[in-house]
Amino acid sequence: MGKRYGYKDFKPVWEQVPPPKGSFREAAKWGNPNEFKEPNERLYKYMKTVFGIGDEAFKQKRFEGLEALPENLPVNLEQKHIEALKEIFGEADVSTAVKDRVSVAYGKTMYDAYRLREGILENIADVVVYPSDHEQIVKLVTYANEHKIPLYVYGGGSSVTRGVEAVKGGISLDMRKNFNKVLAFNEVDQTITVQAGMSGPQLEAHLNNAQKEFNARMAYTCGHFPQSFEYSSVGGWVVTRGAGQNSTYYGNIKDIVFQQTYVTPAGIVKSYGLPAHAVGPDIDELMMGSEGSFGILTNVTLRFFRYRPETRKKFSFIFKTWEDGMRACREIMQNESGFPSVFRLSDAEETDMVLKLYGVEGTIAETAMNLMGYKPMKRCLFLGWSEGDKEFSKQLFKKVKRICKQNGGLFLTGKPVDGWEHGRFTDPYLRESLQDYGVIIDTMECSVTWDMMPRVHEEVRKFAKSRPHTVCMTHLSHAYPQGANLYFIFIGLFKNKEEYVEYQYGIFDNIMKAGAAMSHHHGVGKMTAAWVEESIGKTNFEIFKALKKHFDPNNIMNPGGTLGLDMTEDQKRKPKYAGKTWAEA
């Protein structure tokens, strides 16, 4: 029968592109997901209770994946163009092999996983190229623009917005293999310049090992750790305006970027590379978030920071209500004493699951919480840590404790943070195994002000929970003095991808109805493109379209719906569920 191919077969394979060895793996406490047997068993019991299903449902897998990849997929690009690509990149770095083409066609949405499991191969590039340097990409863009050949870029493959799909065929650039070199290290300015295909672990290893690699005075860190960290690329962070889990201290990627270089059909775009300027609009801001629709990001210079894990002061608190927790979080961000690094407040439903998975339920600790008024399905867990200069971190830790206690928070020490930290990069892998049984775990996030936060939380949850036997967990993360990100996680049993997509679109509609930003750090891609114009307004959207026309008049850069720039009105999905529950819709 041959090898069965499933979603997991198309993850980036680090055996092909190994990150440099260094201290990061130990410092970040990377682990094997198989080691988390006990929490996984608790999750299994939790799902059986919530979904009302027995052991039998978990004995027969519903999905088996592809029997095998097809031997051939049509290549619609003329052979003369493929020969031209070999002239640019060399024969070894041009591929029309089926697996190479499929491996760069999908990201990490559940819709991607459904299609691969069901053997649906669509939006596949005709050819994959593996660039090594900026000059090759200049030649490629010039050639593709002349012949009107679509171009797509695959960085790390962690897109959850269908951002990498080659809707119009053409050429996909796989940046993982060769495009991951350090181009410059400047300890005086605390900047590092790298090629955009460098992975998060590769960058962090270089900076942790700066003393050995660059003869630096000390070790450094990039400060950017999204949950997709080990399978995301620097270029992907930038073009989607990403945020890492430590962003409250280090900032989002837009705060870390110092300079960018893009190759566009209109020419090379290179930003200033200065700490500040007042010479017109900021080129960096124009290009970040463009998701490959204006040009290809080749080189990026990032700020970096001193690596001092020993100064971390971990904390966790339990609050009696979501409102108490929000009030404490807002005061921490507005009292001008400095910001913690990790900053996470779980609502009542997420807290309930966390306490179950961490084995707190049924223990003396839970009994004590109940006696003190921290009741199940009302209490909310807040955790994080401070870091930086030793005295700063220590003083901020004290300030956080004081504010939390003033708002009714019960100090739980830093132990719960260890549990969260241990699985923060590996927990997402559970969703692929659970999909074998029809259980879907997915996420959506939005940006809100403190004033609108209670309303958005309530309205989005109202729709999400209107679907029977569905878990909807929310946490506050990536906080600011004026607001925060609300991150929604839902878990449910879905019959097929159509039912899943309708539910997902309903949540998007209700986020829009509540007045929140459609995305905080996931980007837009092609999945949420239909809402962009409505979200930002017609006049602002016309600015995006004007920039697209200037940089890419032939529409060869990531065409097919990215940012909604080349979608017709008929292609845009009109909101269907706004103001309705699941049952009413």
VOGU-3710 file (C-alpha; in Angstrom, 3 decimals, decimal comma):
1> mgkrygykdf> 0,000/0,000/0,000  2,946/2,325/0,438  3,516/5,074/2,959  0,519/6,998/4,254  1,001/10,744/4,191  -0,783/12,959/6,685  -0,607/16,525/7,892  2,435/15,838/10,084  4,498/14,760/7,070  4,496/18,313/5,773
11> kpvweqvppp> 5,914/20,049/8,834  9,320/21,631/8,334  11,934/18,935/8,995  14,845/20,180/11,097  16,959/17,236/9,987  17,083/19,042/6,646  17,734/22,476/8,130  19,150/21,946/11,632  19,305/25,011/13,902  22,769/25,823/15,279
21> kgsfreaakw> 23,530/24,013/18,503  23,495/26,239/21,546  22,141/26,897/24,972  18,645/27,818/23,864  17,171/24,328/24,007  18,197/23,944/27,644  17,266/27,494/28,630  13,819/27,286/27,053  13,191/23,808/28,529  12,196/22,237/25,258
31> gnpnefkepn> 10,623/18,877/25,818  9,194/15,874/24,080  5,375/16,033/23,888  5,303/12,322/24,712  6,671/13,141/28,157  3,432/14,875/29,104  1,502/11,667/29,564  -0,281/12,639/32,776  -1,687/16,005/31,568  -2,717/14,366/28,282
41> erlykymktv> -4,685/11,723/30,163  -6,464/14,474/32,078  -7,293/16,217/28,799  -8,705/12,935/27,487  -10,992/12,611/30,527  -12,013/16,263/30,238  -13,038/15,874/26,589  -15,077/12,752/27,290  -17,036/14,682/29,914  -17,540/17,872/27,891
51> fgigdeafkq> -18,457/16,139/24,633  -20,521/13,366/26,248  -18,629/10,580/24,508  -17,176/7,272/25,676  -13,917/5,433/25,193  -15,138/3,887/21,944  -14,929/7,247/20,182  -11,169/7,257/20,726  -10,475/3,732/19,488  -11,208/4,131/15,807
61> krfeglealp> -9,414/6,926/13,986  -11,611/8,842/11,592  -8,813/10,088/9,362  -6,003/8,027/7,903  -4,329/10,610/5,675  -3,330/10,158/2,074  -2,576/6,638/0,884  0,324/8,160/-1,022  1,171/11,309/-2,869  0,341/11,177/-6,570
71> enlpvnleqk> 3,320/10,394/-8,756  2,682/13,458/-10,865  0,941/16,793/-10,545  0,506/18,969/-13,642  3,225/21,553/-14,182  1,621/24,423/-16,062  4,749/26,558/-16,226  6,473/26,320/-19,580  9,757/24,405/-19,668  11,631/27,479/-20,906
81> hiealkeifg> 10,770/29,249/-17,645  11,975/26,311/-15,582  15,246/26,334/-17,507  15,564/30,057/-16,797  15,094/29,361/-13,102  17,889/26,791/-13,213  20,124/29,468/-14,707  19,354/31,723/-11,725  19,433/29,214/-8,869  21,299/26,191/-10,192
91> eadvstavkd> 19,692/22,882/-11,068  19,858/21,471/-7,527  17,781/24,362/-6,152  14,859/24,127/-8,569  12,291/21,381/-8,053  9,073/20,187/-9,661  8,911/17,114/-7,403  5,428/16,534/-6,018  6,392/16,353/-2,344  8,477/19,538/-2,563
101> rvsvaygktm> 5,563/21,393/-4,119  2,982/20,061/-1,666  5,248/20,770/1,316  5,120/24,531/0,646  1,424/24,740/-0,245  -0,064/24,517/3,227  0,321/26,299/6,532  -1,092/25,333/9,925  -4,794/26,156/9,739  -7,211/23,381/10,610
111> ydayrlregi> -8,622/23,808/7,100  -5,161/22,900/5,780  -5,094/19,840/7,994  -8,548/18,762/6,831  -7,597/19,039/3,166  -4,385/17,063/3,515  -6,101/14,341/5,503  -8,831/14,102/2,860  -6,348/13,984/0,007  -7,321/17,384/-1,375
121> leniadvvvy> -4,317/18,872/-3,134  -4,998/22,372/-4,409  -3,267/25,705/-4,849  0,063/24,006/-5,556  2,942/25,933/-7,138  4,316/24,604/-10,419  7,890/24,801/-9,230  9,778/25,395/-5,984  13,050/27,321/-5,828  15,522/27,537/-2,941
131> psdheqivkl> 17,223/30,959/-2,996  20,600/31,539/-1,381  21,098/35,305/-1,655  19,453/38,644/-2,333  20,781/38,901/-5,902  19,062/35,678/-6,947  15,739/37,048/-5,740  16,298/40,299/-7,642  16,818/38,277/-10,838  13,777/36,118/-10,101
141> vtyanehkip> 11,405/39,037/-9,488  12,629/40,793/-12,635  12,105/37,665/-14,725  8,727/36,799/-13,177  7,446/40,343/-13,624  8,506/40,382/-17,274  6,678/37,094/-17,928  3,824/37,695/-15,452  4,539/34,566/-13,408  3,010/34,505/-9,868
151> lyvygggssv> 5,417/34,356/-6,919  4,755/33,004/-3,438  7,030/32,758/-0,387  7,216/29,962/2,182  9,135/30,939/5,310  8,569/28,504/8,186  5,114/27,227/7,340  3,402/28,310/10,572  0,807/30,517/8,841  -2,690/30,143/10,272
161> trgveavkgg> -4,287/32,365/7,627  -3,723/30,397/4,393  -0,966/32,890/3,650  1,356/30,613/1,620  -1,030/28,977/-0,851  -0,113/29,331/-4,527  -3,662/30,105/-5,674  -2,496/31,105/-9,161  0,208/28,454/-9,538  3,611/29,756/-10,584
171> isldmrknfn> 6,698/29,740/-8,364  7,065/29,255/-4,615  10,263/30,306/-2,846  11,167/27,940/0,005  13,409/30,035/2,247  14,302/27,311/4,763  17,058/25,440/2,973  19,594/28,122/2,010  18,254/31,539/2,979  19,110/31,529/6,691
181> kvlafnevdq> 22,497/33,190/7,115  23,699/35,899/9,511  24,847/38,849/7,402  26,037/41,236/10,126  26,334/41,395/13,900  26,759/44,820/15,536  27,225/44,685/19,292  27,737/48,447/19,565  24,256/49,138/18,171  22,824/45,837/19,446
191> titvqagmsg> 21,551/44,829/16,003  21,811/41,690/13,913  21,111/41,407/10,174  19,876/38,063/8,887  18,291/36,558/5,815  14,521/36,352/6,099  14,391/32,546/5,983  16,187/32,135/9,302  14,066/30,222/11,820  13,359/31,399/15,346
201> pqleahlnna> 15,534/28,698/16,973  18,408/29,463/14,581  18,307/33,173/15,416  18,072/32,577/19,149  20,945/30,087/19,090  23,177/32,576/17,248  22,411/35,280/19,824  22,746/32,989/22,858  26,149/31,929/21,491  27,259/35,436/20,505
211> qkefnarmay> 30,376/35,287/22,677  31,658/32,259/20,812  30,356/33,068/17,310  30,958/36,831/17,179  33,445/37,399/20,016  30,768/39,404/21,841  31,002/40,570/25,439  27,908/38,638/26,544  25,025/36,429/25,432  21,923/37,961/23,850
221> tcghfpqsfe> 18,319/37,095/23,001  15,923/38,052/20,219  13,061/38,562/22,688  10,475/37,301/20,181  8,876/33,966/21,079  5,544/33,262/19,384  3,922/29,929/20,156  4,909/28,904/16,626  8,519/29,733/17,491  10,249/26,533/16,426
231> yssvggwvvt> 8,499/26,433/13,022  8,361/30,127/12,188  10,822/32,339/10,338  12,100/35,847/10,930  10,609/36,941/7,616  7,247/35,496/8,596  7,302/37,423/11,868  7,892/40,677/10,016  5,490/40,422/7,083  2,604/39,413/9,382
241> rgagqnstyy> 3,383/41,950/12,153  3,739/39,139/14,689  3,842/39,227/18,472  5,703/36,842/20,777  4,682/35,588/24,196  7,239/37,920/25,832  6,028/40,954/23,879  4,786/42,979/26,849  8,445/43,599/27,753  10,325/43,286/24,444
251> gnikdivfqq> 7,580/44,575/22,153  5,958/43,132/19,049  8,085/42,449/15,992  7,380/45,986/14,729  9,249/47,276/17,785  12,190/44,929/17,196  12,678/45,549/13,452  15,405/48,117/12,738  15,749/47,873/8,963  14,237/45,877/6,088
261> tyvtpagivk> 15,067/45,189/2,445  12,391/44,116/-0,041  12,635/43,171/-3,683  9,537/44,405/-5,530  8,668/44,591/-9,230  9,032/48,373/-8,882  12,567/48,107/-7,463  14,442/47,610/-4,191  12,863/49,068/-1,062  15,213/49,573/1,875
271> syglpahavg> 14,228/51,369/5,065  16,399/53,863/6,958  18,050/51,707/9,609  18,012/54,545/12,139  16,519/54,653/15,648  14,095/57,403/14,631  13,373/59,854/11,824  10,818/62,465/10,781  11,283/62,233/7,016  7,772/61,462/5,872
281> pdidelmmgs> 5,805/58,262/6,585  7,781/55,323/7,921  8,780/52,840/5,198  9,104/50,087/7,803  5,467/50,547/8,794  4,333/50,543/5,154  6,019/47,218/4,449  5,405/45,308/7,688  2,134/43,427/7,445  2,168/43,420/3,630
291> egsfgiltnv> 2,393/39,590/3,663  4,329/39,300/0,410  1,780/41,264/-1,601  4,170/44,174/-2,298  7,474/42,328/-2,588  9,785/39,715/-1,084  11,535/40,480/2,196  15,156/39,392/1,799  17,251/40,858/4,615  16,112/42,224/7,971
301> tlrffryrpe> 17,997/43,928/10,785  16,641/43,333/14,272  17,344/44,850/17,650  18,491/42,324/20,233  18,650/42,276/24,009  20,826/41,039/26,846  20,172/37,413/27,707  19,588/37,239/31,470  17,267/34,342/32,337  18,630/34,315/35,871
311> trkkfsfifk> 16,853/37,615/36,622  13,373/36,253/35,860  10,901/36,527/38,715  7,931/34,265/38,048  4,517/34,912/39,560  0,980/33,566/39,442  -2,252/34,631/41,106  -5,833/33,439/41,247  -8,599/36,053/41,130  -12,212/35,568/42,192
321> twedgmracr> -13,581/36,955/38,918  -12,526/37,914/35,383  -13,359/41,534/36,247  -10,950/41,511/39,226  -8,194/40,093/37,024  -8,761/42,627/34,232  -8,679/45,494/36,703  -5,364/44,287/38,149  -3,868/43,810/34,667  -4,888/47,305/33,592
331> eimqnesgfp> -3,358/48,837/36,717  -0,085/46,952/36,164  0,123/48,325/32,625  -0,866/51,892/33,574  0,968/52,515/36,868  4,267/53,364/35,077  6,476/50,999/37,053  7,567/49,001/33,998  6,069/46,013/32,194  6,382/42,289/32,917
341> svfrlsdaee> 7,647/40,098/30,067  5,128/37,259/30,027  1,633/38,519/30,818  -1,343/36,144/30,696  -4,781/36,240/32,342  -7,032/33,225/31,710  -10,803/33,539/31,918  -12,913/31,186/34,037  -13,320/28,443/31,432  -9,630/28,390/30,513
351> tdmvlklygv> -8,657/28,463/34,187  -10,934/25,484/34,845  -9,181/23,447/32,154  -5,698/24,546/33,249  -6,331/23,503/36,847  -7,602/20,141/35,621  -4,643/19,534/33,334  -2,119/20,579/35,977  -3,684/18,180/38,503  -4,900/20,879/40,913
361> egtiaetamn> -8,537/19,800/40,794  -9,490/17,699/43,793  -6,379/18,575/45,794  -5,971/20,401/49,080  -4,996/23,482/47,079  -8,368/23,542/45,327  -10,220/22,983/48,577  -8,395/25,954/50,072  -9,290/28,133/47,060  -12,956/27,173/47,368
371> lmgykpmkrc> -13,033/27,971/51,103  -11,474/31,379/50,415  -14,118/32,282/47,845  -12,221/31,454/44,625  -14,994/29,363/43,123  -14,872/26,989/40,110  -15,908/28,510/36,751  -15,551/31,990/38,235  -11,916/32,153/39,357  -9,253/33,304/36,875
381> lflgwsegdk> -5,555/32,474/36,732  -2,958/35,182/36,054  0,678/34,260/35,423  3,860/35,740/34,043  7,330/36,898/34,883  9,456/40,010/35,039  12,985/40,171/33,620  15,733/42,591/32,623  18,110/44,234/35,045  18,167/42,332/38,330
391> efskqlfkkv> 16,985/45,245/40,478  14,337/46,271/37,927  12,952/42,749/37,730  12,877/42,383/41,500  11,155/45,727/42,050  8,579/45,076/39,302  7,815/41,668/40,788  7,018/43,356/44,111  4,820/45,921/42,381  2,863/43,235/40,521
401> krickqnggl> 2,277/41,358/43,778  1,028/44,504/45,504  -1,393/45,411/42,711  -2,733/41,874/42,405  -3,336/41,579/46,147  -5,092/44,961/46,169  -7,515/43,512/43,615  -8,209/40,308/45,509  -5,524/38,136/43,917  -4,213/35,119/45,831
411> fltgkpvdgw> -0,478/34,526/45,270  0,242/30,987/44,027  4,064/31,286/43,764  5,819/30,786/40,418  5,160/27,051/40,139  2,172/27,271/37,759  4,378/29,245/35,369  6,765/26,279/35,143  3,963/24,076/33,877  2,877/26,606/31,269
421> ehgrftdpyl> 6,456/27,314/30,167  7,299/23,634/29,790  4,652/23,094/27,138  4,295/26,516/25,569  5,899/25,498/22,248  4,844/21,839/22,204  1,186/22,021/23,304  -0,059/22,936/19,790  1,018/19,504/18,516  -1,847/17,955/20,476
431> reslqdygvi> -4,382/19,357/18,042  -3,097/17,225/15,157  -3,424/14,018/17,161  -6,872/15,005/18,442  -8,094/15,639/14,915  -7,785/11,898/14,320  -10,967/11,634/16,405  -12,821/14,623/14,967  -11,823/16,882/17,869  -10,799/20,305/16,609
441> idtmecsvtw> -8,749/22,825/18,578  -8,319/26,206/16,937  -7,578/29,788/17,877  -8,519/33,337/16,940  -7,334/36,591/18,415  -8,274/40,260/18,339  -7,050/43,572/19,693  -9,243/45,507/22,137  -9,084/48,536/24,426  -9,573/48,060/28,154
451> dmmprvheev> -12,930/49,818/27,878  -14,336/47,437/25,242  -12,694/44,280/26,595  -15,581/43,037/28,810  -18,101/43,508/25,988  -15,970/41,793/23,324  -15,239/38,895/25,662  -18,924/38,457/26,438  -20,264/38,789/22,882  -17,732/36,517/21,176
461> rkfaksrpht> -18,164/33,872/23,866  -21,940/34,095/23,522  -21,720/33,011/19,910  -18,962/30,459/20,501  -20,855/28,780/23,356  -24,159/28,775/21,473  -22,856/25,745/19,623  -23,605/22,680/21,786  -20,741/20,819/23,488  -18,117/23,400/22,551
471> vcmthlshay> -15,326/24,669/24,771  -14,388/28,352/24,422  -11,396/29,457/26,448  -9,994/32,978/26,425  -6,884/34,604/27,765  -5,590/38,147/27,816  -2,067/38,485/26,431  0,237/41,023/24,771  -0,907/43,815/27,074  -0,530/47,585/26,579
481> pqganlyfif> -1,412/50,639/28,677  -4,492/51,170/26,479  -5,652/47,570/26,006  -4,618/44,028/25,165  -5,040/41,039/22,921  -7,891/38,624/23,583  -6,963/35,125/22,430  -9,870/32,718/21,921  -9,356/28,942/21,876  -12,258/26,716/20,964
491> iglfknkeey> -12,529/22,932/21,101  -15,348/20,937/19,600  -16,412/17,863/17,680  -16,908/18,717/14,006  -18,281/16,452/11,294  -16,266/17,961/8,460  -14,344/21,005/7,316  -17,484/22,751/6,058  -19,060/22,731/9,512  -15,785/23,875/11,036
501> veyqygifdn> -15,379/26,774/8,580  -18,939/28,021/9,106  -18,347/28,109/12,859  -15,017/29,863/12,404  -16,548/32,478/10,105  -19,285/33,062/12,648  -16,680/33,936/15,266  -14,991/36,328/12,828  -18,337/38,010/12,166  -18,969/38,460/15,862
511> imkagaamsh> -15,479/39,874/16,491  -16,265/42,443/13,793  -19,690/43,181/15,273  -18,090/43,787/18,683  -15,757/46,414/17,198  -12,427/44,635/17,842  -9,522/44,423/15,395  -9,807/41,322/13,193  -6,238/40,253/13,982  -3,725/41,130/16,648
521> hhgvgkmtaa> -0,724/39,128/15,419  -1,813/36,267/13,150  -2,000/38,498/10,077  -4,694/38,255/7,404  -3,541/35,997/4,580  -6,355/34,730/2,379  -8,516/33,313/5,153  -9,789/36,580/6,662  -9,207/38,768/3,598  -12,922/39,268/2,996
531> wveesigktn> -13,207/41,327/6,181  -10,241/43,680/5,636  -12,042/46,535/3,878  -14,906/46,496/6,368  -12,436/46,331/9,247  -10,214/49,275/8,299  -12,609/51,356/6,192  -12,929/51,976/2,449  -10,570/54,986/2,299  -7,801/53,199/4,170
541> feifkalkkh> -8,284/50,103/2,037  -7,840/52,233/-1,090  -4,403/53,236/0,272  -3,441/49,542/0,452  -4,647/49,019/-3,110  -2,707/52,049/-4,346  0,475/50,708/-2,759  -0,167/47,316/-4,354  -0,591/48,933/-7,771  2,653/50,901/-7,332
551> fdpnnimnpg> 4,838/48,034/-6,119  3,240/45,243/-8,148  1,341/46,523/-11,225  1,134/43,031/-12,778  -0,165/41,407/-9,569  2,467/38,665/-9,423  3,248/38,990/-5,710  1,205/36,512/-3,644  -1,948/36,937/-5,753  -5,247/35,206/-5,110
561> gtlgldmted> -6,806/37,009/-2,168  -4,019/38,044/0,212  -5,219/41,072/2,230  -8,284/41,074/-0,024  -6,418/43,217/-2,545  -7,444/41,269/-5,640  -10,763/39,800/-4,536  -13,958/40,656/-6,389  -17,069/41,615/-4,454  -18,576/38,220/-5,345
571> qkrkpkyagk> -15,554/36,464/-3,857  -15,816/38,330/-0,571  -17,848/36,406/1,931  -20,537/38,638/3,429  -20,947/38,337/7,232  -23,676/35,787/7,843  -23,772/35,314/11,582  -23,410/38,838/13,005  -25,908/39,250/15,832  -27,038/35,609/15,685
581> twaea> -26,347/32,554/17,777  -25,213/29,277/16,243  -28,744/27,868/16,463  -30,354/30,992/14,941  -27,880/31,048/12,045
//
